[in-house]
């Protein structure tokens, strides 16, 4: 995932919606200890949360007022 491909805060916000949905789905699957792939789903949750944190930084960067004057 390349955060630089998101050039507007609207794009980042749209990705946040998708990430939240995917985190919820994978979280439910990771909580099911009877599922043999629960560890795989736990890793997916961790990866999606990392992507969200990277995108939060990108969103803050896109909102910096210095960019408006350059």
Order of alpha helices (4+ residues) and beta strands (2+ residues): alpha-alpha
